[in-house]
Amino acid sequence: MNITKAQKDGYTLISVENDAGMLLRLTSLGAGIREIIVPDKNGQRQTVTLCPVDEEVYKSGYHGKTIGRTSGRINGARFTVDGNTAVLEKNNCGEDNLHGGATGLHAQSFEYEIKETENGVDVVFAYLSPHGEGGYFGEVKINVIYRIYGGQNRFDIIFEGAPSQKTLLNLTNHVYLNMGGGLSESVLSQTLYLNASHIGRLNERLIVEELIPVPEEFDFRTPHKIGEHIAADSVQQYTKGYDHPFFLKEGGLDKTACALQSDKSGIRLEIRTTYPCVVLYTDNYADSSVEVYKGRYDEQYLAACLECQYHPDGVHQSPESCGIVSPEKPYREVIEYRFKLV
């Protein structure tokens, strides 16, 4: 394992290269992923992520960063747990909260520690989110652990949260993925598998209104290209592409929740998770003025996010499984990323 560190403007970039050809660039800003590089079917190393090149654009956005304290959109930008009410920033249509607001975890500087393990290294990012930050109640000690394996192109993200009182957490990573290598193709031509039996039907503010059995144009249980049904009215309505929560038929780290692969590069990513939900977002609102890789500028459908998490508005709709934690029941969820060749 080769580990290097570089000081950037306000954060540290940590690069970890393993023995199987994977290079993972991590950042202490938002405990995030800056870049993933893996070998393609020809043995050439390829970048399989999209991220702004400009530092100021990168620092202000979500690309590759940890999202929290809550991921997705919370209806009305408020919730109540155990008699305490959180009043959050209304940064979604002036009514709801999106991704924890401007002071969310994506914008915070994390401390870090690098630990050797039996199978590789752990990069442990730590942040103490104070009571009242972003309108959330309770102090929470948050760890985001990147577990990187030495002999295989795999890493895990382990989210841990130790709260001072009963509160809400829903943490994920917002990495933008493209298996084609160097953003040489859009994700419309890439094949997606998503083991979801239900999706969230959305209103015009993209708040989940109800869970419905997965319709044909959202059904990726039989793998097919992302572009096959993306032009359907039901996919385009309100979102201009996929930006929907998919609720897994089966969860757990012994099952593949979703997979994305490119025929061009032969790179396949398989994701396993302890979470019950994956939000699929297909870069629908790309900014064509933003350079995202070596002269390549962003464009619609150039990447896909597969954000493993709880129901975004679960605190209102499924409180039995939404990320409510307490000192007696701390937070721990896992996402595994496994790269293969096909």
N, C-alpha and C positions, 0 to 999 in steps of 0.2 A: 504494500500500500504506500502510495506517495502522497503526502499531504503538504500543501503550501498555503500560506496566508498572505493577503495583500490588503493594505489599508486604503479604503476609498474615502470619498467625501462623506464622513459621518457614519460609516459602517465598515465592517470587516468582511472580505470575500474569502471564503475557505474552499479550496479545491482538493477533492479527494479522488485519486485515480487508483483503481483496483487492478488485480492481476488478469482480469478477463477482458479488459479493454474499455471499461466504463469510466467516464470522468463526470463527476457530479460537482457543480459549483454551487455553493450555499452562501447565504448572506445573513448577517446578524440583524439587518433591517427587516423586520417582519418575519424573522426565522424562516427565510424563504429559499426557493430554488431559483438560481439565476440561469443555469443552463444544465442540460443533460446531453452527454455525448456517448453514443454506443456504436459498435461496429455494424456495418450492413452486410448483406449476403456476399459482397465482393471483398470483405475484409477492410473496407474503407470506413474510417470513423466519421460519424454523422451527428450533427446537432438535431435533436428531435423536439426542441422547444422553441417557442416564440417569446421574445422579450425585447422591450424597447432598448435601443442602443444609447439614446440620450439619457444622461444621468437624471436630469430633473424630471423628465417624463416617467422614467422608471420609478423614481422615489415616490412620486405622487399616486402611482397606480397600484393595482392588485396583482400584477403578473407574478406568478410563482410564490406568492407570499401566504403566510398563515392568515386565515380569516377568522375573526372573532371580536368580541366574545360570542357573537352569534352570526352564522352564515345565512345568507339569503334574506328574504323580506319578511319582516314582522308587521302584521296588520295593525295599523293605528299607532305604530311606534311606541307601544307600551304593553306591559304584561305584569301580572301579579303572581307571586309565588309565596306561599306561607304568610299571607297577609301583607307582604311588602310589594309595592308597585314601582316598577322601573319606567321612567319617562325618557325615551331615547330621541336621538336626532331624527328629524323627519327629512331624510335625504333621498326618498323614493316618491316621486310625484307630489312632494310636499305633504304627504300623509303618513307614509310608512318608513320603517327603518330598513336600510340595506347594509349588510356586511358590517354591522356594528358602528357605522358612522365614521366621521373623519378621524376620530381618535381610536379607531379599532386597532387590532393587533398588527395589521399590515403596516401601520405607521410608527410602530414602536421599536426602539432599539433593545435587543435582547443581549444579555450576557451569554457567554458560551464556554464550553469545555469540551475537549477532545479526549475520548477514552478508548484505549485499545480493548478489544474483546477477543474471545476465542476464535470467532469467524471473520473478524475485520475490525471496524472502528464504529463507535457511536459519537456523533456530534450532537451535544446536548445544549439546546438553547433554553434560557430561563428568563422569565419576566414576572414581576410582581405587579399585578393589575390592582390599583387601589380602589377602595370603596368609593363609589360615585363616578368613576371614570366612564365617560360616555353615557351616563345616566344609569348604569348598572349598579346594583347593590351587592355588598359583600366584597371583601378583599379576596383575591384568588392568586395563588402561586401557580404559574403555568410553565410546564416543560414541553418543549417540542423536540423529540429525539429522532434524528436521522440515523438509522442503523444500516450501515453500508457493509456489504459482504465482500470478502476478498476474492473468492474463487468463482463467483457467478455474477452476472449482470442483474443484480437485484438490490433494492433498498427498501426499507420500511420507514414509515413515519408513525411515531407513537406520540399521541397527544395525552398529556396528563394535566389534571387540574385539582388543586387542593384548596377549597374555599373556606372562608371563615364562618360562613353561614349558608343556609339553603339558598341556592340561586340557580341561574340558567347558564349553560354553556353549550355551544354547538360549533365546534372547531373543524376547519377543513384546510386544504391547500388549493390555491387557485392557479396551478401551473397550466399553461397553454401548450397543447401537445400537437405534434404533427410528425408521423412516422416516416414521411417521405425522405427526410434528410435534407438539411439546409433550406427548408421551406421551398423545395423545388416543385411542389404540387399543392393543391388545396386538399382539404380533408374530404371534399365531396367524393373523391375517387377512392377513399380509404374505407376499409371494411370494419364495421363496428358490430360487436356482440355485446348485448346488455340484457342480463337475466332478470328482467323486470316484468311483473304481471300487472302492475297498475302504474298510472301516472297521475300527477296532479293537474286537474283542469284549472286554468288560470283566468282571472278577470283582466280588465284592461290595465291594471296596475301591476300585473304579474303576481298577484297574491293567489295562493291556492284556495279554490272554492270548495273542491271536493276531490276525493280519489275515485278514479274510474278505471275499469279494465282497459288494458292498453289497446288502443285502436291500431288498425293495420299500419298506418303511416308512422306510428311510434313504436312498432313492434320490432325489436332487434334480437329477439330470442333465437330466431334463425338469422345468422349473420348476413348482412348485406351492406352495400355502400351507403354512406351517409347521404349522398346526393339523390338516392333513389326516390324518396318521397318528400324532400325538403321544400319543394315548391307547392305542396298541397296547401289549400286554404287554411286548414286547421293547424298546420305547422307555422304558417306565415302570420296568422292572426295575432296581433299585439306584439309578437316577438321577432318577426322577420327571419325565423329559423328556429332551431331547437334551443330552448332556454327553460327546460322543464324538469321538475323532480320526477325521477323514475324510482319506484318502490320495488325493492328486490323480492323475487319469489322465494329465494333462500339466501341467508347470509352466512357469515363465518369464514374463517381463514382457510378452511379446507375446500372452498369452492371459488371458482372464478366469477366475480361479479360482473366484470366487463372486460373487453379486449378491443384494441385498436391496431390495425395492421395495414402496411403498404405493400402492394405487389411490386412496386418499383424498387424499393430498397430491401424488401424481404424482412423488415423489422416488425416485430409484433410485441406489443405491450399487453401484459395481462395484469389485472388489478384484483386483489382480494381485500376484503374489509370486514370489520366488525360492525360497521354502520348499516342501517336499514335502507338507506336512500342514496342515489347518485344523481346529482344535477348535471345534465348534459347541456353545455352551452357551446355554440358553434361560431363564435366570433362574429356575431351578426352585425354589430355596430362598430366595425373596424374604422380606424382613423387613417386614411390613406396618406396623411402627411407625416406619419410616424415610421421611422426606419426601425425594422425589427430584426434584421440580420444581414450584415455585409452588403449593403446597397439594396436590399429587398425591403419594400414598404408594405405596411399592413394592408390587407384587403379582406372583404367579407368572405367568411368560410375558409380562412387560411389556417385556422387551428381549431381544436376542440378542447374544452375543459370537461373533465370527469370528476366532479367534486363530491367525494364521499362524505356524507353528513347525516344528521337527523332531518326529519320533516322541517322545512324552513320556518313554518308558522305552527310547529307542533305544540308549542306552549298553549295555543288557543284551541288546537284541533285534536291532538293526541297526547295529552299531558302524561300519560302512563309511560311514554317512550319518546322523550323530546330533549333530553340532556339536563334535566333537573338534577342537581348534585347537592351534597351537603358534607359537612366534616366527617360524617359517618359513612357516606357513600361518595368517595372522590371520583373524579372523571378519569377514564382511561379508554381510549379507542385507538384502533390501528388501521393503517392503509398500507398494503404491500404492493410494490411495483416490480414486476418481473419482465425483463426483456429477453426475447427469444428470436431465432431466425426461422423463417418459413420458406 
